[in-house]
Amino acid sequence: MPRASTGAHARLFVDTTIVLTQENQPVIILQEEHSPTSGKFEPVISWEPSQVIDTRQYFEQREDSLVIVARVTATNIAGMITTDSVKITLKKNVLDHFAVRVERDTVAFTETSKIFVQGKDARDNDIDPPADTKVNIVLRVDERYGNLAYKSTVGKEVIDVPYGDAQSGQVVFAATGENPIGLPPQKVDIGVTGLGKEGVGSVWVKCTINPPRYAQGGNSPWADDHYDNAYDDNGNEIKIRTLGCALSCMAMAMTAFGDTVNPGELNEWMKMAPKDSGGYRGRSVNWRAISLHSPSKKIYGADA
């Protein structure tokens, strides 16, 4: 309890800061000590602004912080006056919104990132709501690129999470939805609600590409397939193992981006397709086959 000391040997007690919340708005009663010993020639004591400070009236004011200087005056029988004062700082701890931060703001498909929730006041200062506060953390219902995970719950929302758990990063975003192949990083909004307040943050999900390895030769099942309709100078069929390097690279890239095809299959398709529809250009592959092979699976762009 703040206390001011006055008298022949006056001393100032430590200034005090009191944090006010909806649940904590105390009545402060100021006391003083003086010498000589109490009971002998008692001085007249007066307080400014008052010996009793009801913080409820200050809590309703607009200020987020207010300093009250409580001053005590002692007047002895000889008319000598001694004063002392103590500074009382009243600070509001009123939740205005939540800040939402992720440990890593960009994650690759299948990766995870912790979510951190922090209560904020109207001036964006950190505050902590009551200890029993619970929050809800949610994604859009139609979110395609990930889920939330908290303890045994995995889904688009986690409900009634203790604020302490949300603040310490125990809720996780997992990029376990669609792999955004062929797209720039996709934004995922993360919403938080609690005590009638809300907040929003975001994380970006980037694609993960794992191309297969297709060898044109060796023991590959297509290695001895007739490449295009090509023949050497002696009239012998030219095999994929001889000219199929670009063909194999194309098949790897196409498969990595969602159009699953191997060099043998792509070779047969380009042999049958007209040149302007992705077919071979002489003995050269037609790079437009990348976008023309399976238009329904096209999730990237290619032009030649």
DOROMAR-413156 format. One record per residue: residue in three letters; x, y negated, z of N, C-alpha, C, CB in turn. Coordinates in steps of 0.1 Angstrom, whole numbers, plus 2048, in hexadecimal, padded with zeros to 3 digits. Glycine has a CB too. Layout:
ALAXYZXYZXYZXYZ ...
This chain:
MET80980C8008008008008097F48007F680080C PRO8077EA7F780F7DE7F780F7D780480B7D57EC ARG81A7D180981A7CB8168247BF81581E7D4821 ALA8207B381A8297A881B82D7A682982279B815 SER83A7A282B83F7A083884379183A84B7A983B THR83F78B84584277D84784777B855835774845 GLY84D76F85885176C86586076786585177886E ALA86676687087376187187D769869878761880 HIS87B77686888477E85F87B78485488A789868 ALA87777B84B86E780840875789837868774839 ARG86E79383187379C8278687A081D8797A982E LEU86C7A18118637A38068637B280386679B7FA PHE8577B88048567C78018577C87F18497CD806 VAL85A7D47ED85B7D77DF84E7D47D785F7E67DD ASP8507CE7CC8447CB7C383E7D87BF8487C37B7 THR8327D87BC82A7E57BA8237E47AD8207E77C6 THR8237F07A681B7F179A8107FC79C8247F578D ILE8047F97997F980379B7F280578D7EF7FE7A5 VAL7F181178A7EB81577D7DC81877F7F2821776 LEU7D48107787C68127797C081A76E7BF804779 THR7B78237727B082C7687A182B76C7B583A769 GLN79983276378B83276678883877478383A75C GLU79184277878F849785797842790793857783 ASN7A183A78D7A98347987A98257977B7839796 GLN7A081F7A079F8107A179E80D7B079280B799 PRO7AA80D7B77AA80C7C57A77FE7CA7B78117CB VAL7A37FE7D77A27F17DE7AF7F07E67967F07E8 ILE7B77E57E47C47E37EA7C27DA7F67CE7DD7E0 ILE7C67DE8027C57D680E7D47D38127BE7DE81A LEU7D77C68127E47C18157E67C08247E77B480E GLN7F27C38287F67C28368037BA8377F77D083D GLU8057B58438117AD8458187B185380F79E844 GLU8257AF85482C7B18608327A48638367BD85F HIS8337A087083A794874841795881830788874 SER84A78C88485078B89184E77D89685F78F890 PRO84E77A8A38507848AE84678F8AE85177D8BB THR8487978B88407A38B98317A08BA8447AB8C6 SER8297A88B381B7A68B38157A58C18147B18AB GLY80D79B8C48067998D180C78D8D88087A58D9 LYS8177888D381D77C8DA81D7718D082B77F8DF PHE8157668D381575A8CB81275E8BD8227538CC GLU8067658BB8027698AD80175D8A47F57718AE PRO80775E89880575488E7F8755887811754884 VAL7F474B8807E874C8787EC75186A7E173E877 ILE7E675B8657E97628597DE75E84E7EB77185A SER7E375B8427DA7588377DF75F82A7D7749835 TRP7D67638217DA76A8157D57638097D5779815 GLU7DD7647FE7D975F7F17DC76A7E77E07517EE PRO7D376E7DE7C67697DD7BC76E7E77C076C7CF SER7C077A7ED7B77807F77BF78C7FD7AA7857F1 GLN7BC78F8097C279B8107BD7A880A7C079B81F VAL7B17A88047AB7B37FE7AA7B17EF79D7B7804 ILE7B07BA7E77B07B97D87A87C57D37BE7B87D2 ASP79D7C27CD7947CD7C77987CE7B87857CA7C9 THR79F7D97B57A57DA7A77997DD79D7AF7E57A6 ARG78E7E07A27837E379877F7D67907767E779F GLN7807CB79677D7BE78F7887BB78477B7B3798 TYR7947BF78779F7BD77D79E7C77727AC7BE784 PHE79A7D37757997DE76B7907DA75F7947EB771 GLU7857D276277C7CE7587817C374F76F7CA75F GLN78C7BC7537917B274B7987B773E79B7A9753 ARG79A7AE73579F7B37287AE7B672879D7A871E GLU7B67B07327C47B27327C77C17357CA7A973D ASP7D27C672E7D77D37317E07D473D7DE7D9724 SER7E67C87407EE7C774C7EC7B97527FD7C9748 LEU7EC7B97607E97AD7677F27AD7737DA7AB76B VAL7F87A17768017A07817FA79778B80F79A77D ILE7F979C7987F37947A37FE7917AD7E779C7A9 VAL8007857B080A7827BB80277F7C88127757B7 ALA8047897D17FD7887DE8067807E87F97967E4 ARG8017757ED80A76C7F580476C80380B75E7EF VAL80C76E80E80776D81B80F76182280A77A823 THR80775A82A80D74E83180A75084080674182C ALA81574E84881474F85781774185D81D75A85D THR80E73C86581072F86C81073187B804725868 ASN81B72E88181C73089081772489782B733894 ILE8177258A581071B8AD81870E8AC81071F8BB ALA82470E8A782C7028A682A6FB89883B7048A8 GLY82170289081F6FC88382970087881E6EE884 MET83270987C83C70E872835718869848715879 ILE83871785C83271F85283C72884C82B717848 THR83973584A84173F84383974683984874984D THR83E74782D83674E82383F75A81D832745817 ASP83876381783E76E81083477380584277A81A SER83877A7FC82F77F7F183478C7EC82E7747E6 VAL82B7937E682D79F7DF82679F7D18297AC7E8 LYS82C7A57C78277A57BA8207B37B78317A27AF ILE8147B27B480C7BE7B18087BE7A27FF7C07BA THR80D7C879B80A7C978C8007D478A8177CC784 LEU7F57D07847EA7D97817EA7DC7727DC7D3785 LYS7EC7E976F7ED7EE7617E17F775E7FA7F475E LYS7DB7F57537D07FD74F7D580A7487C67F6745 ASN7CF81574B7D28217447C582673D7D882C74E VAL7C28207327B582372C7B882971E7AC81672B LEU7B283571C7B483B70F7AD8347047B084A710 ASP7B48316F97AE82B6EE7AD8346E27B581E6EA HIS7B883C6E07B98456D57C484F6D77BB83D6C7 PHE7C58596CE7D08636CF7D98616C37CA8716CF ALA7E68626C67F08636BB7F38726B97FD85B6BF VAL7F48756AC7F78836A88038846A07EA8896A0 ARG80D88C6A581A88D69E81D89C69C8258866A6 VAL82389F6918288AD68F8378AD6908238B2681 GLU83C8B869484A8BA6968528B768984E8C869C ARG84D8BD67F8538BB6718478B766885A8C866B ASP8498AB66283E8A665A83C8AD64D83F897658 THR8458B46488448BC63C8498CA63F84D8B6630 VAL8408D463B8438E263D8418EA63083B8E8649 ALA8488F462E8468FC62283C90762585490361E PHE83690C61B82C91761C83192262582891C60E THR82992662E82C93063983392B64583493C633 GLU83891E64583F91965083591365A84990E64C THR83A91066683190A6718388FD67682F91467C SER82F8F567D8348E968382C8E668F8348DD679 LYS8328E369A82B8DF6A78238D26A58348DF6B3 ILE8188D16AC8108C56AC8118BF6BA8018C86A8 PHE8148B26BB8158AB6C780A8A06C88238A56CA VAL8028A06D37F78966D57FB88D6E17E989D6D7 GLN7F98806DF7FC8776E97F186D6EB80A8706E7 GLY7EC86B6F77E28606FA7E88536F87DC862707 LYS7E18496F37E583B6F17DB8326F67E98396E2 ASP7E08266FA7D681B6FE7D48126F27DC81370A ALA7CD8076F47C97FF6E87D67F86E27C07F46ED ARG7E07F76E97ED7F16E47F77FC6E07F37E86EE ASP7F28086DF7FA8136DA8058176E48008106CD ASN8038146F180C8196FB8088276FF80C80F707 ASP81282F70380F83C70780783C71581C844709 ILE7FD8447157F68467227F28547237E983C723 ASP7F085972F7EB8677317DD8667377F586E73A PRO7D486D7307C686D7357C58767417BC87272A PRO7BA8777487B98807547BE88E7517AB881758 ALA7C389475C7CA8A175A7C18AC7557D08A5768 ASP7B48AB7577AB8B67527A68B37447A08B775C THR7AB8A973D7A78A67307A98B17267AE89972B LYS79F8B471E7A18BE71379E8B77067978CA715 VAL7A58BC6FB7A48B66EE7A18C16E47B18AE6EA ASN79B8BC6D97998C56CD7A28C16C278A8C56C9 ILE7A98CB6BC7B28C86B17AC8CF6A47C08CC6B4 VAL7AA8C86997A38CE68E7A98CA6817948C968E LEU7A78D36777AA8D066979D8CF6627B38DB663 ARG79D8CA6557918CA64D78C8D864C7938C363F VAL77F8DA64B7798E764A77E8EE63D76A8E764A ASP77F8E66337838EC6267928EB62377C8E561B GLU79A8E962E7A98E862C7AE8F56267AF8E563A ARG7B68F361B7BB8FE6137C99036177BB8FB605 TYR7D18FA61E7DF8FC61E7E490162C7E78F061A GLY7DC9026367E19076437D690964D7EB8FD647 ASN7DB90C6597D290F6657D990A6717CF91E666 LEU7D190967C7D69066897D89136917CD8FC690 ALA7E291369A7E491F6A37E691A6B17F092769D TYR7DE9206BA7E091D6C87DD9296D07D79116CD LYS7E792F6D77E593B6DE7E09466D47DC93A6EA SER7D494B6D77CF9566CE7C59516C47C79606D7 THR7C49436C37BA93E6B97C29396AD7B39326C0 VAL7BD93D6A17C29386947B693468C7CB94368D GLY7B69286867AB92467E7AC91567B79E927685 LYS7A190F6777A190167379F8F867F7968FF669 GLU79C8FE68B79A8F569779E8FD6A378C8F0698 VAL7A38F66AD7A58FC6BB79E8F26C47B58FD6BE ILE7968F86CD78D8F06D57918F16E477E8F56D3 ASP78E8E66EB7918E66F979F8E96FD7878EF701 VAL7A88E36F67B68E56FA7BA8DC7057C08E26ED PRO7C08E17107C48D871B7CE8CD7157CB8DF726 TYR7CB8C17197D48B67147E38B87167D08A971B GLY7E78BE7217F58C17237FA8CA7197F78C7731 ASP7F28D47147F78DD70A7F88D66FC7ED8E9708 ALA7EE8CE6F97EF8C66ED7FA8BC6ED7E18BF6EB GLN7FD8B66F88088AD6F98158B36F78078A5706 SER8178C06FC8248C66FC8268CF6EF8258CF708 GLY81D8CE6E68208D56D981C8E36D882E8D36D5 GLN8138E86E180F8F66E18058FA6D680A8FA6EE VAL8008F06CF7F88F26C38008F16B77EB8E96C3 VAL7FF8FA6AE8088FB6A28008FA6958119086A3 PHE8068F368B8008F467E8088FE6768018E6676 ALA80190867080891266880391165980492066E ALA80D91065180A90E64280891C63C81690763B THR7FD9226407F993063C7ED9306337F7938648 GLY7EA92562D7DF9256237E59286157D8917624 GLU7E191F60C7E69215FE7F491B5FD7DC9195F4 ASN7FB9215F480991D5F08079125E58129295EC PRO80A9055E78078FB5DD8128FB5D28078EE5E3 ILE8139065CB81C9085C08198FE5B581D9165BB GLY8238F75B08218EE5A581B8E15A98188F559B LEU8198DF5B68138D25BA81D8CB5C38068D55C2 PRO81C8BE5C58258B75CF8208BB5DC8248A85CD PRO8288B85E78238BB5F58158B65F782D8B55FF GLN80D8BF5FD7FF8BC6007FD8B760E7F68C85FC LYS7F58AC6107F38A761D7E78AE6247EF89861C VAL7EA8B16317E08B86397DE8AF6457E58C663E ASP7D18AA6477CE8A16527CB8AA65F7C289864F ILE7CF8A566A7CD8AC6777C68A26807DB8B167D GLY7BA8A56847B289C68D7B28A169B7A489B687 VAL7B18976A47B089A6B27A48926B87BD8976BA THR79C8986C17928916C87928966D67848946C1 GLY78D88C6DF78C88F6ED7898836F579A8956F3 LEU7808846FF77C87970777586E6FF787873710 GLY76F8726F47698686EB7738606E376185E6F3 LYS77F8646E378985D6DB78F8676D07958586E3 GLU7968616C679B86A6BC7A88656B779186A6B0 GLY7AE86D6AF7BB86A6A87BD87369C7C786B6B2 VAL7C686F6947C98776887D88766847C087367C GLY7DD8816807EB88267B7EB88B66E7F4888685 SER7F688E6697F789565C80489D65B7F588C650 VAL8038A765380F8AF65080E8B26418108BD658 TRP81A8B363B81A8B662C81F8C462A8238AC625 VAL8188CB62181C8D961E8218DA61080F8E261F LYS82E8DF60E8348E06018348EF5FD8428DA601 CYS8368F15F08358FF5EB8429075EF8328FF5DC THR8419145EF84C91D5EF84C9255E384C9265FC ILE8589265DC85992D5CF8639395D185D9245C4 ASN85E9455CE8679505CF8679585C286295A5DB PRO86F9535B886F95A5AB8759685AC8779515A1 PRO86F9715A487597E5A388297E59B86B98859D ARG88998959B89598A5938939945888A298E59C TYR89298F57C89099857189D999569884993568 ALA8A39A45678AF9A655F8AA9AA5518B89B1565 GLN8B29A45478AE9A75398B39B55358B399C530 GLY8BE9B953C8C49C65388C49D05448D29C4533 GLY8CF9D75448D19E154F8C69EC54E8D09DA55D ASN8C09EF5598B69F955A8A89F35598B7A01566 SER8A69E75568999E15558919E854B89A9D2551 PRO8849EB54E87B9F35458799ED53786E9F554C TRP87C9E05368799D95298869D65228739CC52C ALA8929DB52789F9D75228A09DC5138AA9DE52A ASP89A9E751089B9EC50288F9EA4F989E9FB502 ASP8869E14FE87B9DD4F68809D44EA8709D54FE HIS8799D54DF87C9CE4D38799BF4D68749D34C7 TYR8849B74D68829A84D887C9A24CC8909A24DC ASP87199B4CE8699954C486899F4B98719884BE ASN86A99B4AC86A9A54A18789A349A85E9A2497 ALA8829A24A388F99E49E8979AA49B8979954A8 TYR8A09A94908A99B448C8B79AE48A8A49BB47F ASP8C19B648C8CF9B14898D29B347A8D99B9492 ASP8DE9B04768E29B04688E29BE4628F09AA466 ASN8E29C846B8E29D64668D49DC4668EB9DE46F GLY8CA9D34698BC9D846A8B89DF4768BA9E145E ASN8C09DE4818BD9E448E8B49DA4968C99E8495 GLU8AB9E049E8A39D84A78AC9D14B18989E04AE ILE8AA9C44B48B19BD4BE8A89BF4CB8B39AE4BB LYS8AF9C34D68A89C64E28A89BA4EC8AF9D24E9 ILE89F9BB4F689F9B05008AC9AF5078939B350A ARG8B39BB5098C09BA5108CA9B25098C59C8512 THR8C89AF4FC8D19A84F48CD9994F38D29AD4E6 LEU8C19964F18BD9884EF8B29834F98B79864E1 GLY8B098B5038A598850C8A897F51889F994511 CYS8B39775188B69705248AC9655278C4969522 ALA8A995D51C89F95251E89295852189F949512 LEU88E96251B88196951D88096D52C880975514 SER88B97353188A97853F88996C549897980542 CYS89096154688F95554E88194F54E89994A549 MET87B94F54286E94A54186495254A86994A533 ALA86595F54985D96855185E96656085F97754D MET86B96456486D96257286695557787C961575 ALA86894A56F86293D57385393E573867932569 MET84D94456983F94556883994D57383B94C55B THR84095857783B96158283C95958F84396D583 ALA84795159184994A59E83E93F59F85694359E PHE83993A59482F93059582093559383192558A GLY81F94259481194859580D94F58980893D598 ASP81494F57E81095657281896357181194E565 THR81496E57881C97A57981E98156C816983583 VAL82A98256782D98855A83C98C55A82A97F54E ASN83F99855484D99C55485299A54584F9AA558 PRO85F99B54386599853585F9A152B87399A535 GLY85C9AE52E8569B65248489B25208559C5529 GLU8409AE5298329A952783399C51F82B9A8534 LEU83B99352383C98651D84198850E84597D524 ASN84A99150C84F9944FF8449984F585A99E4FF GLU83C9A24FA8319A74F282799C4EF82A9B34F9 TRP8249934F981A9894F781F97F4ED818981504 MET82C97B4ED8329714E48339774D683F96C4E9 LYS8359844D583598B4C782898A4C18399994C9 MET81D98A4C880F98A4C380A97C4C18069924CB ALA80F9734C98099654C880E95D4BD80B95E4D6 PRO8069554B680A94B4AC8149424B27FE9444A6 LYS81D93C4AA8279334AF8219274B683092E4A4 ASP8169224B18119164B78089194C480890E4AD SER8089264C780192B4D380A9314DD7F69344CF GLY81792F4DB8219344E48299404DF81A9394F1 GLY8279434D382F94F4CD83D94B4CA8289534C0 TYR8459554C78549534C48569494B985A9604C0 ARG8619414B98659384AF87293E4A986892A4B4 GLY87094749F87B94F49A8809584A5887945495 ARG88D9574A889295F4B38929584C08A09644AF SER88D94C4C088D9444CC8809454D48909354C9 VAL8819454E18749454E986D9374E68779474F8 ASN8609384E885892C4E78559274F684B92E4DF TRP85B91C4FA85A91850884B91450B86390C50B ARG84391150183590E50482E91A50982F9094F7 ALA83392650882D93250D82B93151C83593E50A ILE83392952383292753182492253583C91D536 SER81F91852D81291353080691952881290452D LEU80992151D7FF9265157FC935518803925507 HIS80593C51F80394A5217F694E52880F950529 SER7F49475347E894A53B7E293C5407EA953547 PRO7DB9355387D692853C7CE9285497CE922531 SER7C793354C7BF9335587C89345647B693F558 LYS7D59385637DE93856E7E792D56E7E594556E LYS7E59235667EF9185647EE90F5717EC910558 ILE7F990F5787FA9065848078FE5837F990F591 TYR80B8FC5778178F45758168EE5678248FC577 GLY81E8E556481E8DF55682A8E254E81D8CF557 ALA8288E45428348E75398318E252B8378F6539 ASP83A8DC5258398D85178468DA5108358C9516 ALA8468DC5038528DF4FC8528D64F08548ED4F8 
